[in-house]
């Protein structure tokens, strides 16, 4: 019965997403969404920003929370559909910003380069050994977000700069954790799903240890998730959560959940909905 209800809910998201878009020039577009080209000054790669505005944006003068998301080949459509259902009902309205993969580059190479914190050319758990040859440039990508993406959208749209959320799944969850442990105040909150903590011999644990050696505070609110069918990822997540709790960081709020009967792929829509409700519930 629960599986039927979950599938029905996901079908509802798909239906509402489709009903919230328009067709123009044989291309599907999402309502109230701007596309902004942007070139990184750090790595000289070109990207696109997809900015989805709340339905009431043009009629209001308020400043909205920002939800920044990556892996937009699947996440922007999923997040838009979820927001179409729950925004203004279960949660307050937010501005959604998605960052595309690098234009003209294989998306698996793009995410491997931009989302991984260390160069690991022999990592066999990634997309391919070929993709791993460009790995380890997350620091450049975070600099791009900090120095270009956030200033641009904060200047162009009515965003509350004190209410910014980073969303990442899989490699994106690894990236979000890297941001949390290197520049935690870049965002006030984080939704991290199925993070790839296995990457490069669990290097993220070394990064956390280095942070703990120098800091007693971790100023952020974090939601972390794994699917109930994600064996290794679930184990690593539980280990990481236990370490964070043992640190007793000040100014830190952590919520962790294992979502039953979900895999690495089916968990994303569920965790995103839960995280958004946790952070922005009405």
N, C-alpha and C positions, 0 to 999 in steps of 0.2 A: 504493500500500500504506500509506504514512504517513497519507494522508488517511483511509483506512478505519479505521486504528488510532485516530486522533484522534477520529473520529466515534463509534467504539465506546466510547472512554473517556468522552466527553460523555454518551452514552446511559447509561453506568454511573452517572455522577453523578446524572442525572435519576432513574434507578431507585432508587438508594440514598436520594436525598432523599425520594422518594415513600414508600419503605418506612420512613423515619425519622419520618414524621408521623402524625397521627391526625385522624379526622374527628369534629367535635363540633358539634351544632346546625347541620348543613348548612354548616359553615365549616371549611376545612382549617387545621390548626394544626401548627406544628413542635414536636416533642418537646423538653422541657427548655428552653422559651423563654418568658420573661416579657415582657409588654408594659407599659410604664410611661409614662403621660401626663406631659408636662412642658411648661411655658410659659416662654419666654425672657423674662427681665427686661429684656433689651436692646431687643428689637423687638416684644415683647408677642405674638408668634406662638406657637401651640400645636403641639407635635410629639409623636411617640411614639418611645420607645426600645424596641428589640427586643433582648433579652438572651438569648443562647443559651449555656447552661451545658454543660460537659463531662458525659458520661454518668456519670462517677464522682464528680461534684462532691459529692453529698450524703453519700457514704461516706468522703470524705477531709477533711483539715484543711489541705491545702496551699494556697498562693497561686499563682494562674495568671497567665500573660501575658494582656494585653488586646489585642484586635484591634478597632479602631474603623473602621466602614465607613459610607459614605453611599450615595446613589442606591438606596435600599432597595426600590424597585419591582421591581428585578431582582437586586440584589446579595445581599440577605439569603438568598433561596432558593438562589442559586448557591453562596454561601459555606457555607451549612449543608450542602448536599449534598456539597461537596468535603470539609468537615471530617468528615462522617459516614464518608467513605471512608478518609481518611488520618490522622485524629487517633488517637493512641495506637499507630499503626503507623509511618508515615513521619515524623510530627512529634509533639511532645509536645502534651498537651491545652492548649487556650486557651479564654478566654472571649471570645465574639464579641458586640459591641454595634453595632447599626445605628441610625442616626438617620433618621427618616422625613422626607419633605418636609413643609412647613408644612400643617397640617390646614385644609381648606376653601379651599386656594389651588391654582390650576393648577400641576402639578408642574414644568412647564418654566419658569414664572415664578419658582417657589420656588427652583429650583436656579440660575437666572440671578442672582437677587438674592443668594443665600447663598454661592455658590461663586466668584463673580468679584471680583477685587480692586479694580477701578476702574469708574467710571461711564462707559459707552461707548454713548450713545444711538443712534449711527449705525453700530454694528458690524453688518455684514451677514452675518458668519459664524456668528452665534448662532442661537437658535431662531426668533426673529422680531424685528422692530423694536419691536413692542409689548412683548415680554419685556425688551428692552434698556432700556426706560424705568425699570425697577426694579433695574438692574444695580449692581454695585459695593459691595455690603454685606458682603463677606467678613470685614472686620474685626469687624463686629457678631456674625457667626456664630462666628468663632473665640473671641471673648469669651464667648459662650454655652457653647461646648464647654469652655473653660478654667474658667469660674466656676460652671457648673451641672452639665453632663453628667458630666465627669470626677469632681468631688467626690461626686456622687450615687452613681455606680456603684462608686467606690472605697470608699465608706462602707457600701454595701449588700452587696457581694460580696467574696469573698476574691481580690483582684487584687494582683499584685506591682506596686507603683507605679513600679518601675525598669525595667519591661519592657512598654512600651506602644507599639503600632504603629498608624499611620494608613494606611488604604488608600483610594486615590482613583483614579477612572478618568475620562478625558475632562475635563469641567469639574472633576470631583473630583480629577483629577491636577493641574490648575492650582491648585486650592485647597490641596492638600497641599504643593505647591511654595511657595505663598505662606506657609503656616505654617512650613515649613522655613526660609524666608529672613527671617521676622519674629519668630517665637517658636520657634526650633529645638528647644529643650529641652522643649516641651510634650509631645513624643513622643520616644522613644529611637530609633525606626526608622520607615521610610516605604516603602510599596509604591505606586509611582506608575505608572499605565498610560495610554498614549496621551494624555499631557497636552496641553491646548489652548494651547500656547505662542504660537499665532498671535493670540490674543485681544488686542484693542485695540492693534494695531500692535506686537505682541510686547512688551507692557509688562513682562512678567515678567523680561526681560533687564535692564531699567532697575532693577527691584527688586533683582535679584542684584547689579548694579553698586553700588547704594547700600549694600548689605550689605557687599560686599567693601571699600569705602572705609573702613569702621569696624571690621572684624573680620578676624582672621587664623585664627580657629577656627570650625568648623562642626560642633558635636558631635552627630552623628547617623550612623546606618547607613541607606543609601538604595538601594533597588532601583528602577530605571526601565526601562520597556518601551515598545515600539511594535510594531505588527503589520507584517509584511513587505509588506503591500499598502497601508500608510498613507503615501502619498508625502510630503505636506507635513508631517504630524506627525512622520514619521520623520526628515526633514531637520532640522526644528527641534529635535528631541530630540538628534540627533547634535551640533548646534551648541551646545546647552546643556551637554551632557556635556563637550565639549571645553573650554568656558569654565571649568566647575567644576574640571576636572583641572588647568588652567593656574594656578588660584589657589593650589594646594597648601595648602588648608586643613588645619589640624591637627585631630585627633580626628574625622576625616571618612572614612567608608568608602563607596565608590560602586561599584555593579554595574549595568551597562547591557546590555540584550539586545534584539535585534530578532528577533521570533519569526516564522519563515518561514510563508508560506501562510496567514496570518491577516489578517483585516480589523479595522476599528475595533470591530466587534461580536463577532467570534468570538475575539478575543485575550484577552478578560477572564478567562474561566475558566482559560485556560492560564497567564497571568501570575500570577494569584492563587495557583494551586497552586505555581508555581515560587518565588514570593516567600516563601510560608509555609514551604516546605521549606528555602529559603536561610536564613531567620531562626530557625526552630524545629525543625530536623532532629533526630531522635533519634540 
